[in-house]
Amino acid sequence: MSGFQIKEVRARQILDCKCRPMVEVDIVTENGRIGRGAAPTGNSVGMYESYVLRDQDPKEYYGMGVRKAVANVKEKIAPALVGMDVRDQRKIDETMICLDGTDNKSNLGGNAVYSTSIAAYRAAAALADRELYDYIADGNIKTVPIPSFNVMNGGRNYGINQAFNEFIIMPYKARDIEEAVEIGVEVFQKLESVIEKHTGKQAMVGKSYGWVAPFEDPEKVLDLISEAVSLCGYQDKVAFALDCAISDFYDKKTGLYYLNGRRLTSQELIAYDKKLTEKYNFVFIEDMLDEDDWEGFKKAHEQISRTLIIGDDFCVSNPARIRKAHEMNAIDGFILKPNQVGTITEALDAHKYAVDNHMISITSGRSGGVVGDVVMDLAVGLQIGFIKNGCPRSGERIDKLNFLLRVNSLYKDCSLADISGLIRF
């Protein structure tokens, strides 16, 4: 056992890609191996996610500081973990969960717990002299996932209220990862001139670095993207996806959703989305209803057959919510964001439940991302079919694409994942 024990747990405040403070943790083993983890956060944050502890001090980063979470790592988590076997991920994570004692990790901070959980996972891989993705897969790397690209950003931008949050393209018929990346980049770049041609205005950059959707009508936005795809000659290789994140446009008092100048009931919104799937080819639609609209998700899954119904804020990578959604027959799968649930163990349990119950698990980064995001190790290590990469702009998003290109080149006979069995159109 010598050398496998945790010797030291260090923590600090660093910045994410949006210059917001986040927690970073190092775990050092007795024989000097180091694992490092950081906890990015998103723009669209579900109300059931693991709690991000911030200082609320207006004098530092407008209250966004995480020094309290950093102190919790140093003063509370570290003493509990020092001496533990770094290879026992479940015991490490369960120790932190018990130490926190809340359902959403609001005592220690989900950002403190999650960063430490990643650091332990990476330290264990370092002990085995392996990259983390190889450690997860035990060397069985056969494919890399198909990337998808958030090329157009919705939300509230420049006076436009586009209720759907992300308009996504997926090169699902690319011959290999190199062509898949090239397709995403070319279509994204072509889209700029298409937007300017149809609006007469300069294309604007959104909060998630894609182009700002210039119309409130989702069909007009999808038509712009379709034109860019066709101009690049990829219409036979590209399909769409949507991350609606519609909770931001849901009025809990009236029970109505805002969309393109109208107020819609849950059933009306389902009917609208169904119409979209009959006009365009979608691989998946994510969070098409509010995160508490359980009956709505069930109806959507019953009524919409031409795409995969996926939960993100609806599931928050939480095994209990995923199990309930599955038992209600409300979804085909979920977005796997480990920081939503707060530990690597809980995220892996969620993924295992998906595999055991013929559901889809889709890894995704967060809008406040980092270079070297652990979700890429999970995507490759768990041999997931397709993932969400964000748009092909900004360093941490390009890093994810380069990660896939690099892994593909390192393994003989490694290929792009085949998701033909998942396509519903």
C-alpha positions as CSV (number, residue, x, y, z in Angstrom):
1,M,0.0,0.0,0.0
2,S,3.0,2.3,0.4
3,G,2.8,5.4,-1.8
4,F,-0.9,5.1,-2.6
5,Q,-2.1,7.2,0.4
6,I,-3.0,10.9,0.0
7,K,-0.3,13.0,1.5
8,E,-1.5,16.5,0.8
9,V,-4.6,18.3,-0.5
10,R,-4.0,21.8,-1.8
11,A,-6.5,24.3,-3.1
12,R,-6.6,27.8,-4.8
13,Q,-8.8,30.2,-6.6
14,I,-8.2,30.5,-10.3
15,L,-10.3,31.8,-13.3
16,D,-12.6,30.0,-15.8
17,C,-12.9,31.0,-19.5
18,K,-15.3,33.8,-18.5
19,C,-12.9,35.3,-15.9
20,R,-15.1,34.0,-13.1
21,P,-13.3,32.6,-10.1
22,M,-13.4,28.8,-9.6
23,V,-11.8,26.3,-7.3
24,E,-8.7,24.3,-8.3
25,V,-7.5,21.4,-6.2
26,D,-4.2,19.3,-6.2
27,I,-4.0,15.9,-4.5
28,V,-0.5,14.7,-3.8
29,T,0.2,11.1,-3.0
30,E,2.9,9.7,-0.7
31,N,5.1,8.8,-3.7
32,G,4.7,12.3,-5.2
33,R,2.1,11.8,-7.9
34,I,-0.2,14.7,-8.4
35,G,-3.8,14.9,-9.6
36,R,-5.4,18.3,-10.4
37,G,-9.1,19.2,-10.7
38,A,-11.2,22.3,-11.3
39,A,-14.9,23.0,-11.2
40,P,-16.3,25.0,-14.1
41,T,-19.9,26.2,-14.0
42,G,-22.5,27.0,-16.7
43,N,-24.7,29.8,-17.9
44,S,-27.8,27.6,-17.8
45,V,-27.7,26.2,-14.2
46,G,-30.5,23.9,-13.1
47,M,-32.1,24.5,-9.8
48,Y,-31.3,21.0,-8.7
49,E,-27.6,21.1,-9.4
50,S,-24.9,20.8,-6.8
51,Y,-24.5,24.1,-5.1
52,V,-21.7,26.5,-6.3
53,L,-20.4,28.2,-3.1
54,R,-19.4,31.8,-3.8
55,D,-18.3,34.5,-1.4
56,Q,-20.9,37.1,-2.2
57,D,-18.3,39.8,-1.4
58,P,-19.0,42.7,-3.8
59,K,-15.5,44.0,-3.3
60,E,-14.0,40.9,-5.1
61,Y,-15.1,39.8,-8.6
62,Y,-18.6,41.2,-8.0
63,G,-19.3,38.6,-5.3
64,M,-18.2,35.7,-7.5
65,G,-15.1,34.8,-5.4
66,V,-14.7,31.2,-4.2
67,R,-12.3,31.7,-1.3
68,K,-14.8,30.1,1.2
69,A,-14.9,27.0,-0.9
70,V,-11.1,27.0,-1.2
71,A,-10.9,27.3,2.6
72,N,-13.3,24.4,3.0
73,V,-11.0,22.2,0.9
74,K,-8.0,23.2,3.0
75,E,-9.6,23.2,6.5
76,K,-12.3,20.5,6.3
77,I,-11.8,18.2,3.3
78,A,-8.1,17.8,3.4
79,P,-7.9,16.5,7.1
80,A,-10.6,14.0,6.2
81,L,-8.8,12.7,3.1
82,V,-5.1,12.6,4.1
83,G,-4.0,9.0,4.6
84,M,-6.8,7.5,2.4
85,D,-6.0,5.3,-0.6
86,V,-6.3,7.6,-3.6
87,R,-7.4,4.7,-5.7
88,D,-10.6,4.2,-3.7
89,Q,-12.7,6.9,-5.5
90,R,-16.0,5.8,-4.1
91,K,-14.7,6.0,-0.5
92,I,-13.2,9.4,-1.1
93,D,-16.3,10.8,-2.6
94,E,-18.6,9.2,0.0
95,T,-16.4,10.7,2.8
96,M,-16.9,14.2,1.3
97,I,-20.6,13.7,0.8
98,C,-21.0,12.6,4.5
99,L,-18.7,15.5,5.6
100,D,-20.9,18.0,3.8
101,G,-24.2,16.5,5.0
102,T,-26.6,18.2,2.6
103,D,-28.5,17.0,-0.4
104,N,-26.9,19.6,-2.8
105,K,-23.4,19.9,-1.2
106,S,-24.2,23.5,0.0
107,N,-22.2,23.2,3.2
108,L,-18.8,22.6,1.7
109,G,-19.7,23.8,-1.7
110,G,-20.2,21.5,-4.7
111,N,-17.3,23.3,-6.4
112,A,-15.0,22.4,-3.5
113,V,-16.2,18.7,-3.5
114,Y,-16.2,18.2,-7.2
115,S,-12.7,19.7,-7.8
116,T,-11.3,17.4,-5.1
117,S,-13.1,14.4,-6.6
118,I,-11.5,15.1,-10.0
119,A,-8.1,15.6,-8.4
120,A,-8.3,12.2,-6.7
121,Y,-9.3,10.5,-10.0
122,R,-6.4,12.0,-11.8
123,A,-3.9,11.2,-9.0
124,A,-5.0,7.5,-9.2
125,A,-4.4,7.6,-13.0
126,A,-1.0,9.2,-12.5
127,L,-0.1,6.3,-10.1
128,A,-0.9,3.9,-12.9
129,D,1.3,5.9,-15.3
130,R,-1.7,6.4,-17.6
131,E,-3.7,9.2,-19.1
132,L,-7.1,9.4,-17.3
133,Y,-9.2,8.4,-20.3
134,D,-7.0,5.3,-20.8
135,Y,-7.2,4.5,-17.1
136,I,-11.0,4.7,-17.2
137,A,-11.2,2.5,-20.3
138,D,-8.4,0.2,-19.2
139,G,-6.7,0.7,-22.6
140,N,-9.9,-0.3,-24.5
141,I,-10.0,2.8,-26.8
142,K,-11.8,1.9,-30.0
143,T,-13.6,5.1,-30.9
144,V,-13.7,8.8,-30.3
145,P,-17.2,10.5,-29.9
146,I,-18.8,12.6,-32.6
147,P,-18.5,16.3,-31.6
148,S,-21.5,18.6,-31.8
149,F,-21.2,22.4,-32.2
150,N,-23.3,25.1,-30.6
151,V,-23.1,27.5,-33.6
152,M,-25.9,29.8,-32.7
153,N,-26.7,31.1,-29.2
154,G,-30.2,32.0,-28.1
155,G,-31.4,33.6,-24.9
156,R,-31.8,37.3,-24.4
157,N,-29.4,39.2,-26.6
158,Y,-29.5,42.7,-28.0
159,G,-33.2,43.0,-27.6
160,I,-34.0,39.6,-29.1
161,N,-35.6,37.0,-26.9
162,Q,-34.8,33.7,-28.6
163,A,-36.3,31.1,-26.2
164,F,-34.1,28.2,-27.4
165,N,-30.7,28.4,-25.9
166,E,-28.4,26.5,-28.3
167,F,-28.8,25.7,-32.0
168,I,-26.4,22.8,-32.6
169,I,-25.0,21.0,-35.7
170,M,-23.7,17.5,-35.6
171,P,-21.5,16.0,-38.4
172,Y,-23.0,12.5,-37.7
173,K,-22.0,11.1,-41.0
174,A,-18.4,12.4,-41.1
175,R,-16.0,9.7,-42.2
176,D,-13.6,10.4,-39.3
177,I,-12.8,12.8,-36.5
178,E,-10.7,15.0,-38.7
179,E,-13.6,15.6,-41.2
180,A,-16.1,16.0,-38.3
181,V,-14.0,18.8,-36.8
182,E,-13.4,20.4,-40.2
183,I,-17.2,20.4,-40.9
184,G,-17.9,22.1,-37.6
185,V,-15.3,24.8,-38.2
186,E,-16.3,25.5,-41.8
187,V,-20.0,25.7,-41.2
188,F,-19.5,27.9,-38.1
189,Q,-17.3,30.3,-40.1
190,K,-19.6,30.3,-43.1
191,L,-22.6,31.1,-40.9
192,E,-21.2,34.6,-40.2
193,S,-21.6,35.7,-43.8
194,V,-25.0,34.0,-44.1
195,I,-26.2,36.0,-41.0
196,E,-24.9,39.2,-42.4
197,K,-26.5,38.6,-45.8
198,H,-29.9,38.0,-44.4
199,T,-29.9,40.7,-41.7
200,G,-27.7,43.4,-43.2
201,K,-25.9,43.6,-39.9
202,Q,-22.7,42.4,-38.4
203,A,-23.0,38.9,-36.8
204,M,-22.6,39.3,-33.1
205,V,-20.9,36.9,-30.7
206,G,-23.1,35.3,-27.9
207,K,-22.5,34.5,-24.3
208,S,-21.4,30.9,-25.2
209,Y,-19.2,32.3,-28.1
210,G,-21.5,31.1,-30.9
211,W,-23.2,33.6,-33.2
212,V,-26.2,35.5,-31.6
213,A,-29.5,34.2,-33.0
214,P,-30.7,37.2,-35.0
215,F,-34.4,36.1,-34.9
216,E,-36.9,35.0,-32.3
217,D,-38.4,32.5,-34.7
218,P,-36.5,29.2,-34.3
219,E,-37.3,28.2,-37.9
220,K,-35.7,31.3,-39.3
221,V,-32.6,30.5,-37.3
222,L,-32.5,26.9,-38.4
223,D,-32.9,28.0,-42.0
224,L,-29.8,30.2,-41.7
225,I,-27.8,27.3,-40.4
226,S,-29.2,25.0,-43.1
227,E,-28.0,27.5,-45.7
228,A,-24.5,27.6,-44.2
229,V,-24.4,23.8,-44.2
230,S,-25.5,23.6,-47.9
231,L,-23.0,26.3,-49.0
232,C,-20.3,24.2,-47.4
233,G,-21.6,21.1,-49.2
234,Y,-22.2,19.1,-46.1
235,Q,-26.0,18.7,-46.2
236,D,-25.7,14.9,-46.4
237,K,-23.4,14.7,-43.4
238,V,-24.9,17.1,-40.9
239,A,-28.0,17.0,-38.7
240,F,-29.3,19.4,-36.0
241,A,-29.8,19.3,-32.2
242,L,-31.3,21.8,-29.8
243,D,-30.6,22.7,-26.2
244,C,-33.8,24.6,-25.4
245,A,-33.0,25.3,-21.7
246,I,-36.6,26.6,-21.8
247,S,-36.9,27.0,-18.1
248,D,-35.5,30.5,-18.5
249,F,-38.6,31.3,-20.6
250,Y,-41.2,29.5,-18.4
251,D,-43.6,31.4,-16.1
252,K,-44.3,29.3,-13.1
253,K,-47.3,31.4,-12.1
254,T,-49.2,31.0,-15.3
255,G,-47.6,27.7,-16.4
256,L,-46.9,29.1,-19.8
257,Y,-43.8,29.2,-22.0
258,Y,-42.7,32.2,-24.0
259,L,-41.7,31.4,-27.7
260,N,-41.5,33.8,-30.6
261,G,-43.9,36.4,-29.2
262,R,-46.5,33.9,-28.0
263,R,-47.4,32.2,-24.7
264,L,-47.7,28.5,-25.0
265,T,-49.0,25.7,-22.8
266,S,-46.8,22.6,-22.3
267,Q,-48.8,20.7,-24.8
268,E,-48.6,23.5,-27.4
269,L,-44.9,23.7,-27.0
270,I,-44.6,19.9,-27.5
271,A,-46.7,20.2,-30.6
272,Y,-44.4,23.0,-31.9
273,D,-41.3,20.9,-31.3
274,K,-42.9,18.0,-33.0
275,K,-43.5,20.1,-36.0
276,L,-39.8,21.2,-36.0
277,T,-38.7,17.5,-36.0
278,E,-40.8,16.8,-39.0
279,K,-39.3,19.7,-41.0
280,Y,-35.6,19.3,-39.9
281,N,-33.5,16.4,-39.0
282,F,-32.6,16.4,-35.3
283,V,-30.4,14.0,-33.5
284,F,-31.7,15.2,-30.1
285,I,-33.6,17.9,-28.4
286,E,-32.5,18.8,-24.8
287,D,-34.6,20.3,-22.0
288,M,-37.6,21.1,-24.3
289,L,-39.7,21.7,-21.1
290,D,-39.2,23.1,-17.6
291,E,-37.1,21.1,-15.2
292,D,-40.2,20.4,-13.1
293,D,-42.5,19.5,-15.9
294,W,-42.4,15.8,-15.4
295,E,-45.8,15.1,-17.1
296,G,-44.8,17.3,-20.0
297,F,-41.6,15.3,-20.6
298,K,-43.6,12.1,-20.5
299,K,-46.1,13.5,-23.1
300,A,-43.2,14.7,-25.3
301,H,-41.6,11.3,-25.2
302,E,-44.9,9.7,-26.2
303,Q,-45.7,12.1,-29.0
304,I,-42.3,12.9,-30.6
305,S,-40.7,10.0,-32.3
306,R,-38.3,11.5,-34.8
307,T,-35.6,12.6,-32.4
308,L,-34.1,11.7,-29.0
309,I,-35.6,13.4,-26.0
310,I,-32.7,14.4,-23.6
311,G,-32.7,15.9,-20.1
312,D,-30.1,18.2,-18.7
313,D,-31.4,20.7,-16.1
314,F,-34.3,18.1,-15.9
315,C,-31.9,15.4,-14.7
316,V,-28.7,17.3,-13.5
317,S,-26.7,14.0,-13.8
318,N,-28.5,12.9,-10.6
319,P,-29.1,9.1,-10.5
320,A,-32.3,9.5,-8.5
321,R,-33.8,12.0,-11.1
322,I,-32.6,9.9,-14.0
323,R,-34.2,6.8,-12.5
324,K,-37.5,8.6,-12.0
325,A,-37.4,10.0,-15.6
326,H,-36.6,6.5,-17.0
327,E,-39.4,4.8,-15.0
328,M,-41.9,7.4,-16.3
329,N,-40.6,6.8,-19.8
330,A,-39.9,10.5,-20.1
331,I,-36.5,10.6,-21.8
332,D,-34.1,8.7,-24.0
333,G,-31.0,9.9,-22.2
334,F,-29.4,12.7,-20.4
335,I,-26.5,15.2,-20.5
336,L,-23.7,14.0,-18.2
337,K,-22.1,17.0,-16.4
338,P,-20.3,15.6,-13.4
339,N,-20.2,19.0,-11.6
340,Q,-24.1,19.0,-11.6
341,V,-24.2,16.1,-9.2
342,G,-20.9,16.9,-7.5
343,T,-18.6,13.9,-7.5
344,I,-17.0,11.5,-10.1
345,T,-18.6,8.5,-8.3
346,E,-22.1,9.8,-8.6
347,A,-21.5,10.8,-12.3
348,L,-20.2,7.3,-13.0
349,D,-23.2,5.8,-11.2
350,A,-25.5,7.9,-13.4
351,H,-23.7,6.7,-16.6
352,K,-23.8,3.1,-15.5
353,Y,-27.6,3.3,-14.9
354,A,-28.0,4.7,-18.4
355,V,-26.0,1.8,-19.9
356,D,-27.8,-0.8,-17.9
357,N,-31.2,0.6,-18.9
358,H,-30.5,1.3,-22.6
359,M,-30.3,5.0,-22.2
360,I,-27.9,7.5,-23.7
361,S,-25.3,9.4,-21.7
362,I,-23.9,12.5,-23.4
363,T,-20.9,14.3,-21.9
364,S,-20.8,18.1,-22.1
365,G,-18.6,20.9,-21.0
366,R,-19.9,24.0,-19.3
367,S,-20.0,27.5,-20.6
368,G,-17.5,28.6,-18.0
369,G,-15.1,25.9,-19.2
370,V,-11.4,25.1,-18.6
371,V,-8.6,23.7,-20.7
372,G,-8.1,20.0,-19.8
373,D,-11.8,19.4,-18.8
374,V,-12.3,16.0,-17.2
375,V,-15.5,15.5,-19.2
376,M,-13.3,14.7,-22.3
377,D,-11.5,11.9,-20.4
378,L,-15.0,10.6,-19.4
379,A,-16.2,10.9,-23.0
380,V,-13.4,8.8,-24.4
381,G,-12.8,6.6,-21.4
382,L,-16.5,5.6,-21.3
383,Q,-16.6,5.2,-25.1
384,I,-19.6,7.6,-25.4
385,G,-21.0,7.9,-29.0
386,F,-21.5,11.7,-29.2
387,I,-20.8,14.7,-27.1
388,K,-21.5,18.4,-26.8
389,N,-18.4,20.5,-27.5
390,G,-19.6,24.0,-27.7
391,C,-18.8,26.2,-30.6
392,P,-15.4,26.1,-32.4
393,R,-14.1,29.3,-30.8
394,S,-12.1,30.1,-27.7
395,G,-9.2,28.1,-26.2
396,E,-11.0,25.7,-23.9
397,R,-13.4,24.6,-26.6
398,I,-10.7,24.2,-29.2
399,D,-8.8,22.2,-26.6
400,K,-11.7,19.7,-26.6
401,L,-11.5,19.2,-30.3
402,N,-7.7,18.9,-30.2
403,F,-8.1,16.3,-27.5
404,L,-10.2,14.1,-29.8
405,L,-7.8,14.5,-32.7
406,R,-4.9,13.6,-30.5
407,V,-6.5,10.5,-28.9
408,N,-7.6,9.3,-32.3
409,S,-4.0,9.5,-33.6
410,L,-2.6,7.6,-30.6
411,Y,-4.6,4.4,-30.9
412,K,-4.3,2.1,-33.9
413,D,-7.6,1.4,-35.6
414,C,-9.4,4.0,-33.5
415,S,-12.4,5.4,-35.5
416,L,-15.2,7.9,-35.2
417,A,-18.1,6.4,-33.2
418,D,-21.0,5.1,-35.3
419,I,-24.4,6.4,-33.9
420,S,-26.5,5.2,-36.8
421,G,-28.5,3.0,-34.4
422,L,-29.5,6.1,-32.4
423,I,-30.8,8.2,-35.3
424,R,-34.6,8.5,-35.4
425,F,-35.2,10.5,-38.6
